[in-house]
Amino acid sequence: MFISVAKIRSLAAAWARKDHRLANRLLSQSTQFGLVEVLKALTLLDSGRKIREWEKRMKRIQMQPKVKAKKIGQIKSNIDNLGVIRPKVCVTFSYYGHTSALKLQIPFPKFP
């Protein structure tokens, strides 16, 4: 089974848009979408919450009297790594509701 970034992005975008019909249709193709793709899509969608969690942890550690630079460096590294995969969501909504759109921009991960 071939893991494709496009498959992961499409599943994540369907869940972000709350398009359950599309998500169910994608998941019904068990030969194309396995556990790996589902977990990676969930990681992609959960990255914003994890960034906030690490930022809170960093604030808490910085308030302590003795802080090792290595510990803060590790936390900043985790935040930066999650920021790379975090999807950018742009919402367009008009005042009277005539136009509404959800645009999900998921960046392509950069591999060394």
C-alpha positions as CSV (number, residue, x, y, z in Angstrom):
1,M,0.0,0.0,0.0
2,F,1.4,3.4,-1.0
3,I,1.1,6.3,1.4
4,S,0.3,9.5,-0.4
5,V,0.3,13.0,1.0
6,A,-2.6,13.8,-1.2
7,K,-4.7,11.0,0.3
8,I,-3.9,12.2,3.8
9,R,-4.7,15.9,2.9
10,S,-8.0,15.0,1.2
11,L,-9.1,13.0,4.3
12,A,-8.1,15.8,6.6
13,A,-9.8,18.4,4.5
14,A,-13.0,16.4,4.4
15,W,-13.0,16.1,8.2
16,A,-12.1,19.8,8.6
17,R,-15.1,20.8,6.4
18,K,-17.3,18.4,8.3
19,D,-18.0,16.7,5.0
20,H,-18.8,13.3,6.5
21,R,-20.2,11.9,3.3
22,L,-16.9,12.4,1.5
23,A,-14.9,11.2,4.5
24,N,-17.0,8.0,4.7
25,R,-16.6,7.5,1.0
26,L,-12.8,7.9,1.2
27,L,-12.6,5.5,4.2
28,S,-14.8,2.9,2.5
29,Q,-11.9,2.3,0.1
30,S,-10.0,0.1,2.5
31,T,-7.3,-0.6,-0.1
32,Q,-6.5,3.1,-0.4
33,F,-7.0,4.4,3.1
34,G,-5.5,2.4,5.9
35,L,-4.7,3.0,9.5
36,V,-1.5,5.0,8.6
37,E,-3.4,7.5,6.5
38,V,-6.1,8.0,9.1
39,L,-3.5,8.6,11.9
40,K,-1.5,11.0,9.8
41,A,-4.7,12.9,8.9
42,L,-5.7,13.1,12.6
43,T,-2.1,14.3,13.5
44,L,-2.4,17.0,10.8
45,L,-5.7,18.2,12.2
46,D,-4.6,18.0,15.8
47,S,-1.4,20.0,15.3
48,G,-3.0,23.3,16.2
49,R,-4.0,22.0,19.6
50,K,-0.6,20.5,20.2
51,I,1.1,23.8,19.4
52,R,-1.1,25.6,22.0
53,E,-0.3,22.8,24.5
54,W,3.5,23.2,24.0
55,E,3.3,27.0,24.2
56,K,1.5,26.7,27.6
57,R,4.1,24.3,28.8
58,M,6.9,26.6,27.7
59,K,5.3,29.6,29.6
60,R,5.1,27.5,32.7
61,I,8.7,26.3,32.5
62,Q,10.0,29.9,31.8
63,M,8.3,31.0,35.0
64,Q,10.5,28.6,37.0
65,P,13.7,30.0,38.6
66,K,16.1,27.5,37.1
67,V,15.4,26.7,33.5
68,K,17.8,24.8,31.3
69,A,18.3,26.2,27.8
70,K,18.2,22.7,26.4
71,K,14.7,22.1,27.7
72,I,13.4,25.4,26.2
73,G,15.2,24.5,22.9
74,Q,13.4,21.1,22.8
75,I,10.0,22.7,23.3
76,K,10.7,25.4,20.7
77,S,11.7,22.6,18.3
78,N,8.5,20.8,18.9
79,I,6.5,23.9,18.3
80,D,8.3,24.6,15.1
81,N,7.9,21.0,13.8
82,L,4.2,21.1,14.5
83,G,3.9,24.6,12.8
84,V,5.3,23.1,9.6
85,I,2.4,20.6,9.2
86,R,-0.3,22.8,10.7
87,P,-3.0,23.5,8.2
88,K,-3.9,27.1,7.4
89,V,-7.7,27.7,7.4
90,C,-9.2,30.6,5.6
91,V,-12.9,31.2,6.1
92,T,-14.9,33.5,3.7
93,F,-18.3,34.5,5.0
94,S,-20.5,37.3,3.9
95,Y,-22.7,39.3,6.1
96,Y,-26.0,38.1,4.7
97,G,-24.8,34.5,4.2
98,H,-24.9,34.6,0.5
99,T,-21.3,33.6,0.2
100,S,-19.6,31.2,2.5
101,A,-16.6,29.1,1.8
102,L,-14.0,27.2,3.8
103,K,-10.5,27.0,2.3
104,L,-8.1,24.6,3.9
105,Q,-4.5,25.1,2.9
106,I,-2.4,22.2,4.0
107,P,1.3,22.8,3.4
108,F,3.4,20.2,1.8
109,P,5.9,18.8,4.4
110,K,9.5,19.5,3.5
111,F,11.6,16.4,3.7
112,P,15.4,16.6,3.9
